[in-house]
Amino acid sequence: MGDPKEITTLQATTTLISTIIGVGVLPLPLFAVRSGDTGAPFVTLLGIGFAAIGLFILAYLGIRHPDKTIIMYSEDIVGKWLGRFCSLFIISFFLVLTGLAAREFGAVVVTAVLRETPLEVTVIVMLSLACISCRNNINVFAYIHNFYFPIILAPALIVVALSLKNANILYLRPLVGNNFKEMMSGMLTISALLQGSFIITMIIPAMKNPQKALKASFWGIFISGGLYLLIVIATVSVFGPEEIKHLFWPTLELARTTSVPGNILQRLDVIFLAVWVTAVFTTLFSSYFFTIHSIKELFRLKDHKALSYFIMPIVFVLAMLPQNILHMYEVIQMIGRAGLVITIMYPLLLLAIDLLKGWRQKKRVE
């Protein structure tokens, strides 16, 4: 990569956190409750654990190839043409993921806030912000995430903490759901919400100390996953699993029913939505940035700036494909689960082949 290695371990951690915490925060408790009922927190924990495995695999691969992203070192591991073919799937997946994130943002905004605003306008505005921001290099990318990190995390934790005063612990019993098959399906759905952690493959080559990628990955998944788990626990304990099944965005409803002691603020949903918009931007920013940088590396281009404008119409068309909110979430869950093959199973295969090659080379030397 042409950029100097300036990203610190802290910046890598905050980039991971602000990327993972995004648009999926609002429907998260609904996905967990549908598959686990009162065992929703346990399902969430399983999903976080599964996503963490994928992240650690990516971090370890990055440590073994500290100067290359997955687009580049996959060619070294499985061969030039097979590596490029697989990279096309990765790029296509994140292109679709970017479009769905933009569509979900637009759906929430026009439903909950700007009801007279056309959906297309909200989607174009968010995509334009991401498009313009992506013209910077990887170091500026990390600085932007580092700046927004406390703005995203602190208010979310405050909302969760204040909501617990209305909690009923009985809503969380039994701790484990009854339908194992549904729980495994829910685990995959929750893991899919954390697929933004794939950005670590692009961060490691720009880190000052790539050997600390595992440390950054641990704290990134621990903090963001911990927030996801707290949100599910708070939402289920306040509303109960049966009530949540009738809510599109339980986390937003949680913010609406939460107030600051002393009635300084009777509803926190406005503040929470402002924070959520920022979280959506950072997530969309990461997936958009990863897509154009991957295209640049795949085709050996000198610069990625022109690509940021080139793919915007494609992302917009993809965002407009779902017919309505119900169809949108069906597509999101389907694409997300299928994407786990790309974000977890494919890196696992690369690591196995890479370790095998390393073992063979070691045996030859001996």
Salt bridges, closest charged atoms under 4 A:
ASP37 OD1 - LYS245 NZ 2.66
ASP67 OD1 - LYS5 NZ 2.58
GLU75 OE2 - ARG84 NE 3.46
GLU75 OE1 - ARG300 NH2 2.70
ASP76 OD2 - LYS68 NZ 2.43
GLU242 OE2 - LYS245 NZ 3.41
GLU253 OE2 - ARG256 NH1 2.88
ASP269 OD2 - ARG256 NE 3.47
ASP269 OD2 - ARG267 NH2 2.73
ASP354 OD2 - ARG64 NE 2.72
ASP354 OD2 - HIS65 NE2 2.94
